[in-house]
């Protein structure tokens, strides 16, 4: 008779022990003699169309499930007896524990340690899950037009779970003031007029651009002269003129005249829920139900700028308002004369599609962003020299780069970072902000130097120029964006509604940012 070795015996014992504690159902065939007589009689007496072998196997499996639950029940009773014994011991030492109260003694230490481990495991799991999804997320090819809604929904939800572990700023600092609803597709860009009357302008994928009353949220004017998605809108520094860029490969300059309606009392938002509560997204058609009332419509542009061979993704006025610059997916930026609509210069050098362009508020400087992970600075202060400086530091598409009042440029990217650069030192950024989601078109407050970051995961965050996080705008089932936030814009002239955001949910939102309180909490 063969003798079993020590290693084999130990392995067999471990296997049997593991097998006895397992909750898995063994798919084995049982004999008729193993089944209790009562169950066998019930099986034979019932009328069923199933074959007898299949019925026997099913009954055997259900019997195994019952035995597994019986073992669990016995273990539960033993644990309860241990807990009662421990409670009696604690009571004998002068420490009372009422029922299942774990607020004192050794039970509290054990329970809190277990809870801490579970919380840490959840955080680690969700962060790892979000990191994997963000690395595989296809992103936006040349901008928000090729945005994958399905992937974003799942990825954005995971990002929200990670963000929910972080502390949030009180609602007394950031409050929603007004919603501007009426577009029939996503809003890619917005801006506030620089001359009176102050109105809000939005550019949408529904081929239209709208002007809104900031106080009442009423649509005052619609521009419908483009044959493609309107990707950008900017206002003339001194006149009532707007510049829009479109997917129809053109940029339009059009004049407007609006009359502001009487202001309405502000809505009561004090009863809003906590901003970490997230419910199911509402249907996108909500924006169509309460569309804008009949308002004047402009269908013909004053000036049409056309020389690009691809989508015009952005456009801006050069200081003085006599020239404009446009950025396109044809990898070039063009400089036009407004009066003659002639092409003055073509700026080339990017290896891939351009995503944004911005002009300096006081100097003849232009910065262009691209999918090639760089942004370039163009200097037009000397008419005979158009020098270019290349900023390299991002690892993914640079979605936007904007000037500040000083000698700084702030850039945002799909690599989930925002970098602050000094124009005198281009080798490395002076500050880096790392986030958990791709960053879209950012804006910087000229007076307070606060950066507003719109994210793919529906959040909007505020940072200072040193990279210190100041606040996260409220977002719940009652307020905030329900889809990707595409752009942000500060309004320095209106303290009641001084920040605007727009998104893929077809609405723009006006916010009141209590900047003194915000900086005080910092």
C-alpha positions in Angstrom: 0.0 0.0 0.0 1.6 3.3 -1.0 2.5 5.7 1.8 1.4 9.4 1.5 4.3 11.9 1.8 4.2 14.7 4.4 3.9 17.4 1.9 1.1 15.7 0.1 -0.8 15.1 3.3 -0.4 18.8 4.4 -1.5 20.0 1.0 -4.6 17.7 1.2 -5.5 19.0 4.6 -5.2 22.6 3.5 -7.4 21.8 0.4 -10.0 20.1 2.5 -10.1 23.0 5.0 -10.4 25.6 2.2 -13.1 23.5 0.6 -15.2 23.3 3.8 -15.2 27.1 4.2 -15.9 27.8 0.5 -19.3 29.3 -0.6 -19.0 27.9 -4.1 -21.5 25.4 -5.4 -19.9 22.2 -6.5 -21.4 20.9 -9.8 -21.2 17.2 -9.1 -23.7 14.4 -9.7 -25.3 12.8 -6.6 -26.7 9.4 -6.2 -30.3 8.6 -5.3 -29.2 7.2 -2.0 -27.5 10.5 -0.8 -30.8 12.4 -1.1 -33.1 12.4 1.9 -36.2 10.1 1.5 -38.7 12.9 2.0 -37.1 15.1 -0.8 -37.0 12.1 -3.1 -40.6 11.3 -2.5 -41.6 14.9 -3.2 -39.5 14.9 -6.4 -41.2 11.7 -7.7 -44.7 12.9 -6.7 -44.5 16.2 -8.5 -45.6 16.6 -12.1 -42.9 18.2 -14.2 -41.7 18.0 -17.8 -38.0 18.2 -16.8 -36.1 14.9 -17.1 -35.6 13.0 -13.9 -31.8 13.3 -14.1 -31.9 17.1 -14.4 -34.5 17.4 -11.6 -32.3 15.3 -9.4 -29.2 17.5 -10.1 -31.2 20.7 -9.3 -32.4 19.3 -6.1 -28.9 18.3 -5.1 -27.6 21.8 -5.8 -30.4 23.4 -3.8 -29.5 21.1 -0.9 -25.9 22.2 -1.1 -27.0 25.8 -0.9 -29.1 25.1 2.1 -26.1 23.4 3.9 -23.9 26.4 3.1 -26.4 28.8 4.6 -26.8 26.5 7.6 -23.0 26.7 8.2 -23.1 30.5 7.9 -25.9 30.6 10.4 -24.0 28.5 12.9 -20.9 30.7 12.5 -23.1 33.8 13.1 -24.4 32.3 16.3 -20.9 31.6 17.5 -19.9 35.2 16.8 -22.9 36.5 18.7 -21.9 34.4 21.7 -18.4 35.8 21.6 -19.7 39.3 21.5 -21.9 38.7 24.5 -19.0 37.2 26.4 -16.9 40.2 25.6 -19.7 42.6 26.7 -20.0 40.7 30.0 -16.2 41.0 30.5 -16.3 44.7 29.8 -19.2 45.2 32.2 -17.3 43.4 34.9 -14.4 45.8 34.4 -16.7 48.8 34.9 -17.3 49.6 31.2 -20.8 49.3 29.9 -21.7 48.5 26.3 -25.4 48.7 25.5 -26.5 46.1 23.0 -24.5 46.5 19.8 -23.1 49.9 20.8 -19.5 50.0 19.7 -18.8 53.5 20.9 -16.5 52.4 23.8 -13.8 49.9 24.7 -11.9 47.5 22.5 -14.9 47.0 20.1 -14.6 50.7 19.1 -10.9 50.3 18.3 -11.5 47.2 16.2 -14.5 48.7 14.4 -12.8 52.0 13.7 -9.7 50.2 12.4 -11.8 48.1 10.1 -13.8 51.1 8.9 -10.5 53.0 8.2 -9.2 50.1 6.2 -12.4 49.9 4.2 -12.4 53.6 3.4 -8.8 53.5 2.3 -9.4 50.5 0.1 -12.4 52.3 -1.6 -10.3 55.4 -2.3 -7.4 53.3 -3.7 -9.8 51.3 -5.9 -11.6 54.3 -7.3 -8.4 56.2 -8.0 -6.9 53.2 -9.8 -10.2 52.8 -11.8 -10.3 56.4 -12.8 -6.6 56.5 -13.7 -7.1 53.5 -16.1 -10.2 55.1 -17.7 -8.5 58.4 -18.1 -5.5 56.8 -19.8 -7.8 55.0 -22.3 -10.2 57.9 -22.8 -10.0 59.0 -26.4 -10.5 62.7 -25.6 -11.4 65.4 -28.0 -9.8 65.3 -31.5 -9.1 69.0 -32.3 -11.7 70.2 -29.7 -15.1 69.2 -28.4 -16.6 68.3 -31.8 -15.4 64.7 -31.8 -16.3 64.2 -28.1 -17.3 60.6 -27.2 -20.4 61.0 -25.1 -20.7 57.4 -24.1 -17.1 57.0 -22.8 -17.3 60.4 -21.1 -20.4 59.5 -19.1 -18.7 56.5 -17.5 -15.4 58.2 -17.0 -16.9 61.4 -15.7 -18.9 59.5 -13.2 -15.8 57.8 -11.8 -14.0 61.1 -11.6 -16.8 62.5 -9.6 -16.5 59.7 -7.1 -12.8 60.5 -6.6 -13.6 64.2 -6.2 -16.3 63.5 -3.6 -13.6 62.4 -1.1 -12.2 65.9 -1.1 -13.3 68.8 1.1 -15.5 71.4 -0.6 -15.9 75.1 -0.2 -19.0 76.5 1.5 -21.9 77.7 -0.7 -21.6 81.2 0.8 -18.6 81.7 -1.4 -19.9 80.4 -4.8 -23.6 80.6 -5.7 -25.5 80.0 -8.9 -27.3 83.2 -10.0 -28.9 82.6 -13.4 -29.3 79.9 -16.0 -29.4 80.8 -19.7 -31.3 78.1 -21.6 -32.4 78.1 -25.2 -29.7 76.6 -27.4 -30.6 73.3 -29.1 -27.0 71.8 -28.9 -23.9 72.1 -26.8 -22.4 75.6 -26.1 -18.7 75.7 -26.9 -17.8 79.2 -26.0 -19.1 82.4 -24.3 -18.0 86.0 -23.7 -19.2 89.2 -22.1 -19.4 92.5 -24.1 -16.8 95.1 -23.3 -19.0 98.1 -23.9 -22.4 99.1 -22.6 -24.9 97.5 -22.4 -23.3 94.5 -20.8 -24.7 91.3 -22.3 -23.6 87.7 -22.5 -22.8 86.0 -25.8 -22.8 82.3 -26.4 -21.6 80.2 -29.4 -23.3 76.8 -30.0 -23.1 73.7 -32.1 -26.7 74.5 -33.3 -25.2 76.9 -35.8 -26.4 79.9 -33.8 -24.9 82.5 -31.5 -27.1 84.3 -28.9 -26.9 87.4 -26.8 -28.5 87.3 -23.4 -29.6 89.7 -20.7 -27.3 88.9 -17.7 -29.9 90.0 -15.1 -33.1 88.3 -16.5 -31.7 85.4 -18.6 -33.7 86.5 -21.6 -32.4 86.0 -25.1 -32.1 89.4 -26.7 -30.7 88.6 -30.2 -29.8 85.6 -32.3 -27.2 85.4 -35.0 -27.9 82.6 -37.6 -25.5 83.5 -40.4 -23.2 80.4 -40.1 -23.7 77.1 -41.9 -21.8 75.1 -39.3 -21.2 74.8 -35.6 -20.3 78.2 -34.0 -17.1 77.4 -32.0 -16.1 80.8 -30.6 -17.4 84.3 -29.9 -15.5 87.5 -29.0 -16.7 91.1 -28.7 -15.0 94.2 -30.1 -13.2 96.3 -27.4 -15.0 99.6 -28.2 -17.9 99.0 -30.6 -21.0 96.8 -30.7 -19.5 94.2 -32.9 -19.1 90.4 -32.5 -16.6 88.0 -34.0 -17.6 84.4 -34.4 -15.7 81.4 -35.7 -17.4 78.4 -37.3 -17.1 74.9 -38.6 -18.1 76.2 -42.0 -14.4 77.3 -42.4 -15.2 81.0 -42.0 -15.2 83.7 -39.3 -17.9 86.4 -39.3 -18.0 89.9 -38.0 -21.5 91.2 -37.3 -23.0 94.3 -35.6 -25.7 94.1 -33.0 -28.0 96.5 -31.2 -29.9 95.3 -28.1 -32.2 96.8 -25.5 -32.0 95.4 -22.0 -35.3 94.3 -20.3 -36.3 95.3 -16.8 -34.4 93.3 -14.2 -36.2 90.6 -12.3 -35.8 89.7 -8.6 -33.1 87.1 -8.0 -34.2 83.5 -7.5 -34.0 81.9 -4.1 -31.2 79.3 -4.1 -30.7 78.9 -0.4 -32.6 75.6 -0.3 -30.2 73.9 -2.6 -28.9 70.5 -1.7 -25.3 69.7 -0.8 -23.1 69.9 -3.8 -21.7 66.4 -3.3 -25.1 64.9 -3.9 -25.3 63.6 -7.5 -28.4 62.2 -9.0 -29.2 60.9 -12.5 -28.6 63.3 -15.3 -31.7 65.0 -16.6 -32.7 64.5 -20.2 -30.9 66.8 -22.7 -34.2 67.9 -24.1 -34.9 70.0 -21.0 -33.2 72.9 -22.7 -35.6 72.7 -25.6 -38.8 72.8 -23.5 -38.2 76.4 -22.2 -36.5 77.8 -25.3 -36.0 81.5 -25.8 -39.0 83.6 -26.7 -39.1 85.3 -30.1 -36.2 87.6 -30.4 -34.6 89.5 -33.4 -32.5 87.4 -35.7 -29.5 88.5 -37.8 -28.7 86.2 -40.8 -26.2 88.2 -42.8 -22.6 89.1 -41.6 -21.1 92.5 -41.9 -17.7 90.9 -42.9 -16.9 87.4 -43.8 -13.3 86.1 -43.4 -12.6 83.0 -45.4 -9.2 81.6 -46.4 -8.9 78.6 -44.1 -9.1 75.0 -45.5 -10.5 73.6 -42.3 -12.8 74.2 -39.3 -12.1 77.6 -37.7 -12.0 76.7 -34.0 -11.4 80.1 -32.5 -11.0 83.8 -33.3 -10.1 86.9 -31.3 -9.6 90.7 -31.7 -6.1 92.1 -31.7 -5.6 95.1 -29.4 -7.3 98.2 -30.9 -9.9 96.1 -32.7 -8.6 96.8 -36.2 -7.3 93.3 -36.8 -8.5 89.8 -35.9 -6.7 86.5 -35.6 -8.3 83.1 -36.4 -7.1 79.5 -35.6 -8.1 76.5 -37.7 -7.8 72.8 -38.0 -5.7 73.4 -41.1 -2.8 73.9 -38.6 -2.6 77.7 -39.4 -3.6 80.9 -37.8 -4.5 83.9 -40.0 -4.3 87.6 -39.3 -7.0 89.7 -41.1 -7.6 93.4 -41.5 -11.1 94.1 -40.3 -11.9 97.1 -42.6 -10.8 95.4 -45.8 -11.3 91.7 -44.7 -7.9 91.0 -46.4 -5.5 88.3 -45.2 -2.4 90.1 -43.7 -0.3 87.1 -42.4 -0.5 83.4 -42.1 1.1 81.9 -39.0 2.4 78.4 -39.5 4.5 76.1 -37.4 2.2 73.8 -35.5 2.4 70.1 -36.4 -1.3 69.3 -35.7 -4.7 71.0 -35.6 -5.1 74.3 -33.7 -7.5 74.3 -30.7 -7.5 77.9 -29.5 -6.1 81.4 -30.0 -5.9 84.4 -27.7 -4.7 88.0 -27.9 -3.0 90.1 -25.2 -5.3 92.8 -23.7 -2.8 95.6 -24.1 0.0 94.5 -26.5 0.1 93.1 -30.0 0.8 89.5 -28.9 -1.0 86.3 -29.9 -0.8 82.8 -28.4 -2.1 79.8 -30.3 -2.7 76.3 -28.9 -2.6 73.0 -30.7 -3.0 69.3 -30.5 0.7 68.9 -30.9 1.0 69.5 -27.0 2.5 72.9 -27.5 1.4 76.5 -27.7 3.2 79.3 -29.5 3.6 83.0 -28.8 3.6 85.4 -31.8 4.9 89.0 -31.5 3.4 91.7 -33.8 4.7 94.7 -31.9 7.3 95.3 -34.6 5.5 95.2 -38.1 8.6 93.8 -39.8 9.3 91.0 -37.2 6.9 88.2 -36.3 9.0 86.3 -33.8 7.6 83.0 -32.4 8.3 81.3 -29.0 7.3 77.7 -28.4 6.2 76.5 -25.0 6.6 72.8 -24.3 5.5 71.2 -21.1 2.2 69.4 -21.7 1.9 65.7 -22.6 -1.5 66.0 -24.4 -3.6 68.4 -26.4 -3.3 72.0 -25.2 -7.0 73.1 -25.2 -6.4 76.8 -24.4 -3.7 79.3 -23.5 -4.6 82.8 -22.2 -2.8 85.9 -21.2 -2.9 87.6 -17.8 -2.6 91.3 -17.1 1.1 90.8 -16.3 3.7 88.9 -18.2 2.2 85.5 -17.7 0.4 82.9 -19.8 -1.8 80.2 -18.4 -2.4 77.0 -20.4 -4.8 74.1 -19.9 -4.5 70.7 -21.4 -6.2 67.3 -21.8 -3.4 65.9 -19.7 -5.4 67.2 -16.7 -2.9 69.9 -15.8 -2.8 73.7 -15.9 0.5 75.5 -16.1 1.4 79.1 -15.4 4.3 80.5 -17.5 6.4 83.6 -17.4 6.9 85.1 -20.8 10.5 85.9 -19.9 11.3 82.3 -19.0 9.8 79.7 -21.4 11.8 76.7 -20.3 9.6 75.6 -17.3 6.3 76.7 -15.8 6.4 78.7 -12.5 3.3 76.8 -11.2 1.6 73.6 -12.1 -2.0 72.6 -11.2 -2.8 68.9 -11.3 -6.5 67.8 -11.6 -8.5 64.6 -12.0 -10.0 65.5 -15.4 -9.2 67.1 -18.7 -9.3 70.9 -18.7 -11.1 72.9 -21.4 -11.1 76.7 -22.2 -9.9 78.4 -19.1 -10.2 82.1 -18.1 -8.3 84.3 -15.7 -9.8 87.2 -13.6 -7.9 90.3 -14.5 -8.4 92.0 -11.2 -8.0 89.1 -8.8 -5.8 86.8 -10.9 -8.0 83.8 -10.2 -8.1 80.9 -12.7 -11.4 79.2 -13.6 -11.0 75.6 -14.8 -13.9 74.0 -16.7 -13.5 70.2 -16.7 -14.7 67.2 -18.8 -16.2 65.7 -15.6 -18.8 68.5 -15.2 -16.9 70.3 -12.5 -15.6 73.9 -12.4 -12.7 74.7 -10.0 -11.0 77.9 -9.0 -7.3 78.3 -8.4 -4.9 81.2 -7.7 -1.8 81.9 -9.8 0.3 80.0 -7.4 -1.6 76.8 -7.9 -3.5 76.9 -4.6 -7.1 75.5 -4.9 -9.7 78.1 -3.8 -13.1 76.5 -4.4 -15.2 74.1 -6.5 -18.4 75.5 -7.9 -21.6 73.8 -6.5 -23.0 70.9 -8.6 -26.0 68.9 -7.6 -29.3 67.6 -9.0 -30.7 71.1 -8.7 -27.9 73.3 -10.0 -24.7 73.1 -12.0 -23.8 71.5 -15.3 -25.0 68.0 -16.2 -22.5 67.5 -19.0 -18.9 68.5 -19.9 -18.1 72.1 -19.1 -16.6 73.7 -22.2 -15.6 77.2 -21.3 -15.5 79.8 -18.5 -15.4 83.6 -18.7 -15.0 86.3 -16.0 -17.2 89.4 -15.8 -15.2 92.1 -14.0 -18.0 94.8 -14.4 -20.8 92.9 -12.6 -20.2 91.9 -9.0 -23.5 90.1 -8.6 -22.8 87.7 -11.5 -19.1 87.7 -12.1 -18.3 84.3 -13.6 -20.0 82.5 -16.5 -19.6 78.9 -17.6 -21.1 76.9 -20.5 -21.2 73.2 -21.4 -22.4 70.3 -23.4 -25.7 70.4 -21.6 -26.9 73.3 -23.8 -26.9 75.9 -21.1 -24.8 78.7 -19.8 -24.7 79.5 -16.1 -24.0 82.8 -14.3 -22.2 82.5 -10.9 -21.6 84.9 -8.0 -18.1 84.4 -6.6 -17.6 86.1 -3.3 -14.0 86.9 -4.0 -13.2 88.6 -0.6 -14.6 85.6 1.3 -12.9 83.2 -1.1 -9.5 84.8 -0.5 -10.1 85.0 3.2 -10.8 81.2 3.4 -7.6 80.7 1.5 
